[in-house]
Amino acid sequence: MTQSAVPQAKPTIAFLGIGLMGKPMATRLLQAGYAVTVWNRTRAKSEELLASGAQVADQPAEAVRQADIVITMLEAGPVVAQVVNAALTGLRTGTLLIDMSSTRQSEAQDMHALLAASGVRFIDAPVSGGVVGAQAGTLAIMAGGSADDFADAEAVLRVMGRPTLVGPAGCGQIAKLCNQLIVGGTLNIVAEALLLAQAGGADPAAVRTAIRGGFAESRILEVHGQRMLERNFMPGGQVMSQHKDLENVLIAAGNAGLRLPVTELVTRHYQSLMPVAPRADQCAVLLALEKENEGLRLGTAPDQLPAQG
């Protein structure tokens, strides 16, 4: 008679960055039964997870001290570097740090080298799917790292979405940039299509319905096309994040000797929105297109925009 295997204990997790995306991601880990310690620069955001069973730390080094896996979900590469450096004294040898922020490939590679020198393992694993995907646990997760480290991280990542190992450290960020290039370009094309429908005398909502199911079908046409028709620009993914990612796309392209003319145009559209609607949903690129076509406006609904600041 064979003895049944002893169930392996779940790793202890530290989650650094309880923002628009970090909060639902950490919540899913708590709901899945993981012990999670959270930290955020604004402590009040961390305290919102107390009722879900989280422990709250006042400093990054305190948060990571007992963690087997550390997850960072922060605004940009420089912020990730600042927070990880603050946590470094608390990280144990062999800890696995998973950065799920969107950064430059070079920043992810520099972070990998920094942590390796301290005996800490690293995966860059940026995500796509927005707040809705984070809440539902359906994020696309693009991971860069070793096969062994990915195997150790996979069960945790699967709580938050669908992870895929795409190459060594830094390659997760390249995959995310490819994703953002497609998302940003498609958002612009959907906005152009709907505005063309209206300018040509057709009902843009009916046109969207008519072309769905054909080759033009996409998640962006489904979700963001409807948001454009409703003029609902309350944030899921934000203009500022899309703009940052597209700038990083152009930097990566330059480093690889490529020119991406469509992405250059799309980036300019998002740049034009930064002074007026940086926190609006990324589908607010419609506003940039309307500004270039004076007198044309999609639909009659009032704009739903987040407060600035």
Order of alpha helices (4+ residues) and beta strands (2+ residues): beta-alpha-beta-alpha-beta-alpha-beta-alpha-beta-alpha-beta-beta-alpha-beta-alpha-beta-alpha-alpha-alpha-alpha-alpha-alpha
